[in-house]
Amino acid sequence: MFLSVNINISRYFKMAVSLPDALMVAAIDFGTTFSGYAFAMRDELEKDSSKIFAPHWHASDGSLISHKTPTTVLLDNEEKLVDFGFDAETTYAELSENGEHEDHFYFRRFKMMLYDQVRTKKLTVNTTVADIRGRKLQAVKVFAHAIRYLKDHLLNSLKTKGKIVKNDDILWVLTVPAIWDDTAKVFMRKAAQEAGIPGHQLMIALEPEAASIYCKHLPVEKLEGTNTISAFQPGSKYLVLDAGGGTVDITVHEVKPNGHLKELDRASGGDWGGTSVDMAFKSALAEIVTEGMIEGYCQKYTGDYIELFRDFEIKKRKCGKGDNSNSVITLKVPVSFTEGCSETLDADLTTLTNKSRFRDHIIWKADKVRIDLPTFETFFKPACDGIVIHVKDLLQSPKVKGVNKILMVGGFSESDILQEVVRKAFPDCQIIVPQEAGLAVLRGAVLFGYNPKAIDSRIAKYTYGVKMNVEFDQKIHKASKKEVIDGVEYCTDIFDRHVKKDEELIVDEAQAEKSYVPLTRQQKVISFSIYTSTEDDPFYVEGCENIGKFVVSVPVGVEDRSVNVRMIFGRTELTAEARVVKTGEITPAPFELPVEEKI
């Protein structure tokens, strides 16, 4: 409980900004479908900005080689990590074939759970995530297993190559979508710390920002769609379309005279990533053989199910240029799928397909299925439509006037089909696609770690404030909000605004500094509950979202117990500092996730 007594923007103290003088920056791109890491040594990067290294990962059957590995976690019954990535897929498939999989937890594509929880405002420290068989574990622990694996893989790889780097000399950067709210960022920080990354050696990078920074450093020949270096000259404005596996993140940047970037509109996006193409393909199969058969097949023949969709992933990436209306896409079909359909549905796949709308469009031949190109392209339609509609709406905004370039990054942006759709939808825009667009975020995150001030300002996605009490005034306050404390009438649940939605947030500058005092003499701490709102100036916290809290100690036994609090919103993460007026002591106030769901 506390009382707000005044607003003070005169800056009692300056924000202390100091990053570790790291010898190495290591970035972890934790994706919905694939994850990976990259790193750079400071001395090498200062000589050549291209000296950023990322390992290759191999599927056990050799069908897929990638700079990333599937975001798949396999745990034993004691919740200990067994395998991660391609190895987790292979091991679980073997366990499934031997009937030994029921004693294991198998998690895949679980990052989308965070997006869903954020969207429904239900993410807390106790949030759980379900594995492939519906069994649930605490989400932060599952995420921590994945991050720990990638961290240890990097450290072991360095050791094998004879590179001796002390843990204290590494700055870790973890990427998150820009459309995530503060609770999701705190969640990922907590998971990283549980994975053994010290909090003071960890930074959060926003995915489209990282990609934008990376592309600014690329030579022209590595940027398809641009013929001159002017794309990133001072004054240039461009839209960053970061299309990943699960979500599409969109932000708009302007290059400032100092070469740094300024955000022109708040980050936005949706669940139009590459996995929506997979879901459309899965839905098409379900129309033919029923959804129940697909789910049952996934449970019984997990390895073959993974193999089927792995081949789909390969064809999804290759489909595009050079194809024509007579082309077909051929996928390998496991024998277990063909036989399983006949046994379960008492009909072969050709008969079942001929009864569906896919007659003459999908043809089954032995261990292959052939899908005509127009039908295959329809699997991309939900994602492409969502992206195009959103970008068109965004480009109508006065805030982004003058934007005539679209920078496409992220793994899904490597799709020729998506690129062609974007080019046709925006003929007046220059479409820029870097080579290896799927690595732009990862490599850019390394650069961001060395220079986090490459982004000068961001736009507030929400109105931020804290819940507080003020002296009750019957003329303006609800009677239901009145509470008597130490004989004084107070109005509770007041929203005390610190930042307004769409406000420009300068990095490392506090937008407001406010002074608060405890309501009782017995109070030793003040707990600040932080709320967000889509309204400009809410009066009460009702209808607002509680995203967490921070706690500040207050002096006891002194007359002036006021505390000056400032929150800094311009960074990738919300931070707060408190200054005890009487002592002058300045302390950071760690931001904590809410324990319970929103009331």
Rosetta blueprint (number, residue, H / E / L):
1 M L
2 F E
3 L E
4 S E
5 V E
6 N E
7 I E
8 N E
9 I L
10 S L
11 R L
12 Y L
13 F L
14 K L
15 M L
16 A L
17 V L
18 S L
19 L L
20 P L
21 D L
22 A L
23 L L
24 M E
25 V E
26 A E
27 A E
28 I E
29 D E
30 F E
31 G L
32 T L
33 T L
34 F E
35 S E
36 G E
37 Y E
38 A E
39 F E
40 A E
41 M E
42 R H
43 D H
44 E H
45 L H
46 E H
47 K H
48 D L
49 S L
50 S L
51 K L
52 I L
53 F E
54 A L
55 P L
56 H L
57 W E
58 H E
59 A L
60 S L
61 D L
62 G L
63 S L
64 L L
65 I E
66 S E
67 H L
68 K L
69 T E
70 P E
71 T L
72 T E
73 V E
74 L E
75 L E
76 D L
77 N L
78 E L
79 E L
80 K L
81 L E
82 V E
83 D E
84 F E
85 G L
86 F H
87 D H
88 A H
89 E H
90 T H
91 T H
92 Y H
93 A H
94 E H
95 L H
96 S H
97 E H
98 N L
99 G L
100 E L
101 H H
102 E H
103 D H
104 H L
105 F E
106 Y E
107 F E
108 R E
109 R L
110 F L
111 K H
112 M H
113 M H
114 L H
115 Y H
116 D H
117 Q H
118 V H
119 R H
120 T L
121 K L
122 K L
123 L L
124 T L
125 V L
126 N L
127 T L
128 T E
129 V E
130 A E
131 D L
132 I L
133 R L
134 G L
135 R L
136 K E
137 L E
138 Q E
139 A H
140 V H
141 K H
142 V H
143 F H
144 A H
145 H H
146 A H
147 I H
148 R H
149 Y H
150 L H
151 K H
152 D H
153 H H
154 L H
155 L H
156 N H
157 S H
158 L H
159 K H
160 T H
161 K L
162 G L
163 K L
164 I L
165 V L
166 K L
167 N H
168 D H
169 D H
170 I E
171 L E
172 W E
173 V E
174 L E
175 T E
176 V E
177 P L
178 A L
179 I L
180 W L
181 D L
182 D H
183 T H
184 A H
185 K H
186 V H
187 F H
188 M H
189 R H
190 K H
191 A H
192 A H
193 Q H
194 E H
195 A L
196 G L
197 I L
198 P L
199 G H
200 H H
201 Q H
202 L E
203 M E
204 I E
205 A E
206 L E
207 E H
208 P H
209 E H
210 A H
211 A H
212 S H
213 I H
214 Y H
215 C H
216 K H
217 H H
218 L L
219 P L
220 V H
221 E H
222 K H
223 L E
224 E E
225 G L
226 T L
227 N L
228 T L
229 I H
230 S H
231 A H
232 F H
233 Q L
234 P L
235 G L
236 S L
237 K E
238 Y E
239 L E
240 V E
241 L E
242 D E
243 A E
244 G L
245 G L
246 G L
247 T L
248 V E
249 D E
250 I E
251 T E
252 V E
253 H E
254 E E
255 V E
256 K L
257 P L
258 N L
259 G L
260 H L
261 L E
262 K E
263 E E
264 L E
265 D E
266 R E
267 A E
268 S E
269 G E
270 G E
271 D L
272 W L
273 G L
274 G L
275 T H
276 S H
277 V H
278 D H
279 M H
280 A H
281 F H
282 K H
283 S H
284 A H
285 L H
286 A H
287 E H
288 I H
289 V H
290 T L
291 E H
292 G H
293 M H
294 I H
295 E H
296 G H
297 Y H
298 C H
299 Q H
300 K H
301 Y L
302 T H
303 G H
304 D H
305 Y H
306 I H
307 E H
308 L H
309 F H
310 R H
311 D H
312 F H
313 E H
314 I H
315 K H
316 K H
317 R H
318 K H
319 C L
320 G L
321 K L
322 G L
323 D L
324 N L
325 S L
326 N L
327 S L
328 V E
329 I E
330 T E
331 L E
332 K E
333 V L
334 P L
335 V H
336 S H
337 F H
338 T H
339 E H
340 G H
341 C H
342 S H
343 E H
344 T H
345 L H
346 D L
347 A L
348 D L
349 L H
350 T H
351 T H
352 L H
353 T H
354 N H
355 K L
356 S L
357 R L
358 F L
359 R L
360 D L
361 H L
362 I E
363 I E
364 W E
365 K E
366 A L
367 D L
368 K E
369 V E
370 R E
371 I E
372 D E
373 L H
374 P H
375 T H
376 F H
377 E H
378 T H
379 F L
380 F L
381 K H
382 P H
383 A H
384 C H
385 D H
386 G H
387 I H
388 V H
389 I H
390 H H
391 V H
392 K H
393 D H
394 L H
395 L H
396 Q L
397 S L
398 P H
399 K H
400 V H
401 K L
402 G L
403 V L
404 N L
405 K E
406 I E
407 L E
408 M E
409 V E
410 G L
411 G H
412 F H
413 S H
414 E H
415 S L
416 D H
417 I H
418 L H
419 Q H
420 E H
421 V H
422 V H
423 R H
424 K H
425 A H
426 F L
427 P L
428 D L
429 C L
430 Q E
431 I E
432 I E
433 V E
434 P E
435 Q L
436 E L
437 A H
438 G H
439 L H
440 A H
441 V H
442 L H
443 R H
444 G H
445 A H
446 V H
447 L H
448 F H
449 G H
450 Y H
451 N L
452 P H
453 K H
454 A H
455 I E
456 D E
457 S E
458 R E
459 I E
460 A L
461 K L
462 Y L
463 T E
464 Y E
465 G E
466 V E
467 K E
468 M E
469 N E
470 V E
471 E E
472 F L
473 D L
474 Q L
475 K L
476 I L
477 H L
478 K L
479 A H
480 S H
481 K H
482 K E
483 E E
484 V E
485 I E
486 D L
487 G L
488 V E
489 E E
490 Y E
491 C E
492 T E
493 D E
494 I E
495 F E
496 D E
497 R E
498 H E
499 V E
500 K L
501 K L
502 D L
503 E L
504 E E
505 L E
506 I E
507 V L
508 D L
509 E L
510 A L
511 Q L
512 A L
513 E E
514 K E
515 S E
516 Y E
517 V E
518 P E
519 L L
520 T L
521 R L
522 Q L
523 Q L
524 K L
525 V E
526 I E
527 S E
528 F E
529 S E
530 I E
531 Y E
532 T E
533 S E
534 T L
535 E L
536 D L
537 D L
538 P L
539 F L
540 Y E
541 V L
542 E L
543 G L
544 C L
545 E E
546 N E
547 I E
548 G E
549 K E
550 F E
551 V E
552 V E
553 S E
554 V L
555 P L
556 V L
557 G L
558 V L
559 E L
560 D L
561 R L
562 S L
563 V E
564 N E
565 V E
566 R E
567 M E
568 I E
569 F L
570 G L
571 R L
572 T L
573 E L
574 L L
575 T E
576 A E
577 E E
578 A E
579 R E
580 V E
581 V L
582 K L
583 T L
584 G L
585 E L
586 I E
587 T E
588 P E
589 A L
590 P L
591 F L
592 E E
593 L L
594 P L
595 V L
596 E L
597 E L
598 K L
599 I L
